[in-house]
């Protein structure tokens, strides 16, 4: 399961899919310009979300 953590305050968030309740997995999305975005994705192809925000910045997720 992807666990996002705030680098500023240490808060962490686990996420599950609202459709099937499966734990979301950490993935990297490559944009057309070659840059990457860290996302959490449903393993059953119900979609993906960008990392959540905390303290005004994207929360990070270690690539485990």
N, C-alpha and C positions, 0 to 999 in steps of 0.2 A: 504494500500500500504506500502511496506517495504521502510523505509527511512534510508539509511546508513549515518552515521556521522563520520567524522574524529575526534578522540579524541585529536589530536595535534593542528589542525588549525581551526576546527569547520565547514569545508566544508561539505555539505550534498548532497546526490544523491537520487532521486526517480527513479525507474525502471519500465518499461513496457515490455511486450512480443513483440518481433519483428514480430511474426507471426500473433497474433490476437489483439495486442495492449491492452490487459488486464493488469491492474496493478499487478505486482508481489507481492506475499505474503511471509512473513518471515517464514521460516521453519528451523528445526534442523535435520541434517542428522547424523545418528549413523553409524560409521565405524565399520569394522569387529573386531578391537581391543577394541571396547567399547568407544573410544573417540568420541566427537561430533564436527560437523562443522556447522556453521551458513550459510544458503543459502537463496536465493530468488528463488521462484518457481512460474511458470505459473499455475494459478488455472485451466486452461484447458488442463493440462498435455502436454504442448509443451516443457518442460524441466526445468532445474534449473541452476543457476550460483552460484559460491562461492562469498563471499563478495568481493566488489571492494577494491582496494588499494589506499591509499593516504599517503603522507609523509613517504613512505616506510613501512607502516603497514596496516593490514586489517582494513577496516572501520567497526564500530560496528553498530548494529541495535537493538534497544530495543525490548524486547519480550512483545508486547502489546496485 
